[in-house]
Amino acid sequence: MTKKQTFGDKVRRGQEEHAKSVKIVFTYTSPKNGQIKFSEKILKVYSGDNEAQRNNQEITNGRAILEGRA
């Protein structure tokens, strides 16, 4: 008899969380030459999360990190 279910199917079954991927792009000014630079981050928003609040939180955290790095 042949196997109908593979190991990969078993692993994927537990990971079926409904999530939406959002790309957030940050802009910041380079301290060396004053040019505008871009940085991006992929954020997963799950179905139970408030998307607008999560995006604003990540934007605030990302800018704080970039200003600290700059």
Protein Blocks (a to p, Z undefined) as FASTA:
>chain_A
ZZfbdfklmmmmmmmcccdddddddddddfklopacdddddddddfkbcfklmmmmmmmm
mmmmmmmmZZ
